Amino acid sequence: MIAYLDGKLAYKDPTYVIIDVSGVGYQVKISLQTYAALHNTGERCKLHTLLIVREDSHTLFGFFEGAEKELFEDLISVSGIGPSTAMVMLSSLSSGEIKQAIVSDDVRTIQSIKGIGLKTAQRAIIELKDKLKKESLLGGVTPNIFAPANAALRNEALTALVTLGIQRVAAEKSIDTILKREGNEITLEQLIKLALR
């Protein structure tokens, strides 16, 4: 119904934004991935959107990348994963990490997300594995830099940084930048030290 919004970022919060499109303010729910990718308020932005209509609400969900929107749609197609849970998933792990976990049968990583139990994690893998594998073979998915071992390292570092009082969004951004730069050879201790600088 509303494919995208292109306007001025009027307000930015880790869970939602307000986008001013020709004088109309649209409140859009977002993930931490999208929050991290957006620029400062007052600047122009474009979000891919999905309107979900329920009996008691009309909720607009926004995504900086089209690929994140597609993954969101895949996730909410799984029984037991609603829009709110899918947003928590996209805020806890990157799209690449979620796809990697599903394709490689990594139940533990999916289950590590708040609100996802064993059965839901298994169902997500069963229902989405073949579809995501096909997408990656067609070149729709770039190989993920986070191998399962690296995802575990990232999660441990993130937990440590949040415990130390660093904001989750800032910690995730810092860890991801360091992992891209340093690769798989970095230790947990080095990762935490570099993220604290």
C-alpha positions in Angstrom: 0.0 0.0 0.0 2.7 2.5 1.0 5.9 1.2 -0.7 8.3 3.9 0.6 8.5 7.3 2.3 10.9 10.0 1.0 11.0 13.1 3.2 12.7 15.0 6.0 13.6 13.1 9.2 11.6 15.1 11.8 12.2 12.8 14.8 14.5 9.9 15.4 14.2 7.3 18.3 15.8 3.8 18.5 12.3 2.3 18.0 10.6 4.7 15.6 11.0 7.8 13.5 8.7 10.5 12.2 9.2 11.4 8.6 7.8 14.7 7.3 6.5 14.1 3.7 5.2 17.4 2.3 3.9 18.6 5.7 2.5 15.2 6.8 4.3 13.4 9.6 4.4 9.6 9.3 5.3 7.7 12.5 7.3 4.6 11.4 8.5 1.7 13.5 12.1 0.8 12.8 14.8 -1.7 13.9 18.2 -0.7 15.4 19.8 -1.6 12.0 17.7 1.1 10.4 18.3 3.5 13.3 22.1 3.1 12.9 21.9 3.7 9.2 19.8 6.9 9.4 21.4 10.4 9.4 20.6 13.2 11.8 17.1 14.8 12.2 16.4 17.5 9.7 18.1 15.6 6.8 16.3 14.0 3.9 15.8 10.2 4.1 14.0 7.4 2.3 12.6 4.3 4.0 11.1 1.2 2.4 7.8 0.7 4.2 5.3 -2.0 5.0 1.8 -1.1 6.4 0.4 -3.8 8.6 -3.4 -3.4 9.3 -4.9 -5.1 12.3 -8.4 -4.7 13.8 -7.2 -2.2 16.3 -4.2 -0.6 14.5 -2.5 0.5 11.3 1.2 0.3 11.9 3.9 1.4 9.4 7.2 -0.4 9.6 10.3 1.2 7.9 13.6 -0.2 6.6 16.7 1.6 5.4 17.5 -1.3 3.1 15.1 -3.2 0.8 16.8 -6.4 1.8 15.9 -5.8 5.5 12.2 -5.3 4.5 12.2 -8.6 2.5 13.7 -10.4 5.5 11.1 -8.8 7.8 8.3 -10.1 5.5 9.9 -13.6 5.5 10.1 -13.6 9.3 6.5 -12.5 9.9 5.4 -15.3 7.5 6.6 -17.8 10.1 3.9 -18.9 12.6 4.7 -17.5 16.0 6.7 -14.5 14.8 4.7 -11.3 14.7 5.8 -7.9 13.5 7.1 -6.9 17.0 9.1 -10.1 17.4 10.5 -9.7 13.9 11.6 -6.1 14.8 13.3 -7.4 18.0 15.1 -10.0 15.8 16.3 -7.3 13.3 17.4 -5.2 16.3 19.3 -8.0 18.0 21.2 -9.3 14.9 22.0 -7.9 11.5 20.1 -9.2 8.5 23.2 -11.1 7.4 23.6 -12.8 10.8 19.9 -13.9 10.8 20.1 -15.3 7.3 23.4 -17.0 8.1 22.0 -18.6 11.2 18.9 -19.8 9.4 20.8 -21.2 6.4 23.4 -22.9 8.7 20.8 -24.4 11.1 22.2 -22.4 14.0 19.2 -22.7 16.4 21.3 -21.4 19.3 21.9 -18.0 17.6 18.2 -17.5 16.7 17.1 -18.7 20.2 19.5 -16.1 21.8 17.1 -13.4 20.6 14.8 -12.2 23.4 11.3 -13.6 22.9 12.4 -16.5 20.6 12.0 -20.0 22.1 13.4 -23.3 20.8 10.2 -24.2 18.8 10.0 -20.8 17.2 13.7 -20.8 16.3 13.4 -24.3 14.8 10.2 -23.3 12.9 11.9 -20.2 11.4 14.8 -22.4 10.2 12.5 -25.1 8.7 10.3 -22.6 7.0 12.9 -20.1 5.7 16.1 -22.2 5.1 15.4 -23.3 1.5 14.1 -19.9 0.5 17.1 -18.0 1.9 19.5 -20.6 0.4 17.9 -20.1 -3.0 18.3 -16.3 -2.7 22.0 -16.6 -1.8 22.5 -18.9 -4.8 20.8 -16.4 -7.1 23.2 -13.7 -5.8 20.5 -11.9 -3.8 22.5 -12.4 -0.6 26.1 -11.4 -0.2 28.2 -13.9 1.8 28.1 -12.8 5.4 31.2 -11.7 7.1 30.0 -13.1 10.4 30.7 -16.8 10.4 28.8 -18.6 13.3 32.0 -18.5 15.5 32.3 -14.7 14.8 28.6 -14.2 15.6 29.2 -15.8 19.0 32.2 -13.5 19.6 30.2 -10.5 18.6 27.4 -11.4 21.0 29.8 -12.0 23.9 31.5 -8.6 23.2 28.1 -6.9 22.9 26.9 -8.3 26.2 30.2 -7.2 27.9 29.9 -3.7 26.5 26.3 -3.2 27.5 27.1 -4.5 31.0 29.8 -1.8 31.1 27.2 0.8 30.5 27.8 1.4 26.7 24.5 2.0 24.8 23.6 -1.1 22.7 23.3 0.8 19.4 26.7 2.4 19.8 28.3 -0.9 21.0 26.9 -2.8 18.0 28.1 -0.2 15.5 31.6 -0.2 17.1 31.9 -4.0 17.2 30.7 -4.4 13.6 33.2 -1.8 12.4 36.0 -3.5 14.2 35.1 -7.0 13.0 34.9 -5.8 9.4 38.4 -4.2 9.8 40.1 -6.9 11.8 38.4 -10.1 10.4 38.2 -13.5 12.2 41.6 -13.3 13.9 40.6 -10.9 16.7 40.1 -12.2 20.3 37.2 -11.3 22.6 39.5 -9.2 24.8 41.0 -7.3 21.9 37.5 -6.7 20.5 36.2 -5.2 23.8 39.3 -3.1 24.3 39.1 -1.6 20.7 35.3 -1.0 21.2 35.9 0.9 24.4 38.3 3.4 22.7 
